[in-house]
Amino acid sequence: MEKGVISVVMACSLVLLAGCMYGEGERETLEEGDSGYQIDSYQTDVKTAVTLALDQFAELSSSKSIEVLYEYKPIHEEKMLFRSLINNHLFGTNRPTAEIIKARNERKREFEKLLAEAQDEYDITVTEEEVTAYIEEMVDPHYFEEQEEYAAALGITVTELNHQFDRDLYYFDVLADKLLFARAAAGQFE
Protein backbone atom coordinates (compact mmCIF):
# COMPACT_ATOMS: atom_id res chain seq x y z
CA MET A 1 0.00 0.00 0.00
CA GLU A 2 2.78 2.44 0.94
CA LYS A 3 4.55 1.94 -2.43
CA GLY A 4 1.30 2.75 -4.26
CA VAL A 5 0.88 6.00 -2.34
CA ILE A 6 4.51 6.93 -3.02
CA SER A 7 3.99 6.29 -6.75
CA VAL A 8 0.91 8.51 -6.77
CA VAL A 9 2.82 11.23 -4.90
CA MET A 10 5.71 11.07 -7.36
CA ALA A 11 3.37 11.25 -10.35
CA CYS A 12 1.49 14.22 -8.89
CA SER A 13 4.76 15.98 -8.12
CA LEU A 14 5.98 15.57 -11.67
CA VAL A 15 2.68 16.89 -13.04
CA LEU A 16 2.87 19.89 -10.70
CA LEU A 17 6.48 20.52 -11.66
CA ALA A 18 5.72 20.33 -15.38
CA GLY A 19 2.79 22.70 -14.97
CA CYS A 20 4.91 25.17 -13.06
CA MET A 21 7.87 24.97 -15.40
CA TYR A 22 6.09 25.01 -18.70
CA GLY A 23 3.12 27.29 -18.21
CA GLU A 24 -0.61 27.47 -18.23
CA GLY A 25 -2.48 25.46 -20.79
CA GLU A 26 0.23 24.86 -23.35
CA ARG A 27 0.71 21.30 -24.43
CA GLU A 28 4.13 19.92 -25.09
CA THR A 29 5.28 16.52 -26.19
CA LEU A 30 8.29 14.95 -24.57
CA GLU A 31 10.32 12.70 -26.82
CA GLU A 32 13.19 10.54 -25.64
CA GLY A 33 16.39 11.08 -27.56
CA ASP A 34 20.06 10.24 -27.15
CA SER A 35 20.58 13.10 -24.70
CA GLY A 36 17.44 12.63 -22.60
CA TYR A 37 13.93 13.98 -23.04
CA GLN A 38 13.29 16.94 -25.28
CA ILE A 39 10.25 19.13 -25.76
CA ASP A 40 9.34 19.13 -29.42
CA SER A 41 6.92 22.03 -29.73
CA TYR A 42 9.25 25.02 -29.31
CA GLN A 43 8.65 27.84 -31.75
CA THR A 44 11.92 29.58 -30.87
CA ASP A 45 15.13 28.58 -29.15
CA VAL A 46 15.53 28.84 -25.37
CA LYS A 47 18.18 31.59 -25.48
CA THR A 48 16.02 33.82 -27.67
CA ALA A 49 12.94 33.19 -25.53
CA VAL A 50 14.86 34.07 -22.35
CA THR A 51 16.31 37.22 -23.92
CA LEU A 52 12.89 38.38 -25.13
CA ALA A 53 11.29 37.52 -21.78
CA LEU A 54 13.99 39.41 -19.84
CA ASP A 55 13.43 42.50 -21.98
CA GLN A 56 9.66 42.27 -21.60
CA PHE A 57 9.98 41.57 -17.87
CA ALA A 58 12.09 44.71 -17.39
CA GLU A 59 9.29 46.73 -19.01
CA LEU A 60 6.49 45.12 -16.97
CA SER A 61 8.03 44.59 -13.57
CA SER A 62 7.45 47.14 -10.86
CA SER A 63 11.04 46.66 -9.73
CA LYS A 64 12.34 47.34 -13.28
CA SER A 65 15.31 45.10 -12.47
CA ILE A 66 15.90 41.48 -13.36
CA GLU A 67 17.89 41.08 -10.14
CA VAL A 68 14.59 40.45 -8.35
CA LEU A 69 14.39 37.16 -10.28
CA TYR A 70 17.41 35.83 -8.42
CA GLU A 71 15.80 36.29 -4.99
CA TYR A 72 14.26 33.27 -3.33
CA LYS A 73 10.72 33.30 -2.01
CA PRO A 74 8.29 30.39 -2.09
CA ILE A 75 5.61 32.47 -3.84
CA HIS A 76 7.57 34.57 -6.30
CA GLU A 77 5.20 36.68 -8.42
CA GLU A 78 7.97 38.14 -10.53
CA LYS A 79 9.36 34.71 -11.39
CA MET A 80 5.87 33.46 -12.22
CA LEU A 81 5.51 36.38 -14.63
CA PHE A 82 8.96 35.78 -16.11
CA ARG A 83 8.27 32.07 -16.66
CA SER A 84 4.97 32.88 -18.35
CA LEU A 85 6.72 35.36 -20.63
CA ILE A 86 9.32 32.74 -21.56
CA ASN A 87 6.59 30.22 -22.34
CA ASN A 88 4.79 32.77 -24.49
CA HIS A 89 7.93 33.16 -26.60
CA LEU A 90 9.02 29.51 -26.54
CA PHE A 91 5.70 28.14 -27.72
CA GLY A 92 4.68 31.07 -29.91
CA THR A 93 1.34 31.48 -28.18
CA ASN A 94 1.38 35.26 -28.61
CA ARG A 95 -0.80 35.75 -25.55
CA PRO A 96 -1.51 39.38 -24.73
CA THR A 97 0.41 40.76 -21.76
CA ALA A 98 -2.81 41.35 -19.82
CA GLU A 99 -3.73 37.66 -20.20
CA ILE A 100 -0.26 36.59 -19.03
CA ILE A 101 -0.53 38.82 -15.95
CA LYS A 102 -4.05 37.54 -15.23
CA ALA A 103 -2.83 33.92 -15.44
CA ARG A 104 0.10 34.76 -13.15
CA ASN A 105 -2.27 36.28 -10.61
CA GLU A 106 -4.49 33.18 -10.74
CA ARG A 107 -1.46 30.91 -10.27
CA LYS A 108 -0.33 33.03 -7.30
CA ARG A 109 -3.77 32.68 -5.70
CA GLU A 110 -3.67 28.89 -6.25
CA PHE A 111 -0.26 28.66 -4.58
CA GLU A 112 -1.42 30.83 -1.67
CA LYS A 113 -4.49 28.61 -1.25
CA LEU A 114 -2.34 25.46 -1.31
CA LEU A 115 0.07 26.95 1.23
CA ALA A 116 -2.78 28.07 3.50
CA GLU A 117 -4.45 24.64 3.36
CA ALA A 118 -1.16 22.91 4.20
CA GLN A 119 -0.44 25.20 7.13
CA ASP A 120 -3.93 25.80 8.50
CA GLU A 121 -5.58 22.41 8.01
CA TYR A 122 -2.61 20.05 8.37
CA ASP A 123 0.07 22.10 10.17
CA ILE A 124 2.49 21.30 7.33
CA THR A 125 5.66 23.28 6.86
CA VAL A 126 8.54 22.82 4.44
CA THR A 127 12.13 23.24 5.54
CA GLU A 128 15.03 24.35 3.39
CA GLU A 129 16.69 21.01 4.11
CA GLU A 130 13.68 19.17 2.68
CA VAL A 131 13.77 21.29 -0.48
CA THR A 132 17.51 20.71 -0.90
CA ALA A 133 17.08 16.95 -0.38
CA TYR A 134 14.27 16.90 -2.94
CA ILE A 135 16.40 18.74 -5.51
CA GLU A 136 19.36 16.43 -4.90
CA GLU A 137 17.23 13.28 -5.20
CA MET A 138 14.63 14.20 -7.81
CA VAL A 139 16.10 16.96 -9.99
CA ASP A 140 19.90 16.87 -10.04
CA PRO A 141 20.16 13.28 -11.35
CA HIS A 142 18.14 14.07 -14.49
CA TYR A 143 19.48 15.75 -17.59
CA PHE A 144 17.44 17.94 -19.91
CA GLU A 145 19.17 19.77 -22.73
CA GLU A 146 16.64 22.60 -22.37
CA GLN A 147 17.56 22.97 -18.71
CA GLU A 148 21.21 23.48 -19.64
CA GLU A 149 20.22 26.01 -22.33
CA TYR A 150 17.94 27.81 -19.87
CA ALA A 151 20.68 28.08 -17.25
CA ALA A 152 23.21 29.31 -19.84
CA ALA A 153 20.76 31.93 -21.12
CA LEU A 154 20.34 33.19 -17.55
CA GLY A 155 24.12 33.23 -17.08
CA ILE A 156 24.09 30.63 -14.32
CA THR A 157 25.03 26.97 -13.94
CA VAL A 158 22.53 24.12 -13.96
CA THR A 159 23.29 23.63 -10.26
CA GLU A 160 22.44 27.29 -9.58
CA LEU A 161 19.30 26.91 -11.68
CA ASN A 162 18.17 23.87 -9.72
CA HIS A 163 19.22 24.90 -6.23
CA GLN A 164 18.59 28.66 -6.35
CA PHE A 165 16.69 30.03 -9.33
CA ASP A 166 14.02 27.30 -9.56
CA ARG A 167 13.98 26.57 -5.82
CA ASP A 168 10.47 28.03 -5.51
CA LEU A 169 9.16 25.34 -7.88
CA TYR A 170 10.69 22.57 -5.81
CA TYR A 171 9.41 24.11 -2.58
CA PHE A 172 5.89 23.56 -3.90
CA ASP A 173 6.71 20.03 -5.06
CA VAL A 174 7.72 19.15 -1.49
CA LEU A 175 4.65 20.93 -0.13
CA ALA A 176 2.36 19.11 -2.57
CA ASP A 177 3.91 15.75 -1.63
CA LYS A 178 3.39 16.39 2.08
CA LEU A 179 -0.14 17.66 1.51
CA LEU A 180 -1.03 14.62 -0.57
CA PHE A 181 0.20 12.30 2.19
CA ALA A 182 -1.75 14.28 4.79
CA ARG A 183 -4.93 14.12 2.71
CA ALA A 184 -4.46 10.38 2.21
CA ALA A 185 -3.90 9.88 5.96
CA ALA A 186 -7.10 11.84 6.60
CA GLY A 187 -9.00 9.43 4.33
CA GLN A 188 -9.75 11.89 1.54
CA PHE A 189 -8.98 9.30 -1.15
CA GLU A 190 -11.07 6.38 0.09
ABEGO torsion letter per residue (X at the ends): XAAAAAAAAAAAAAAAAAAAAAEBGBBBBBBBBAAEBBBAABABBAAAAAAAAAAAAAAABAAGBAAAAABBBABBAAAAAAAAAAAAAAAGAGBBAAAAAAAAAAAAAAAAAAAAAAAAAAGBBBBAAAAAAAAAAAAAABBBAAAAAAAAAAGBBAAAAAAAAAAAAAAAAAAAAAAAAAAAAAGAAX
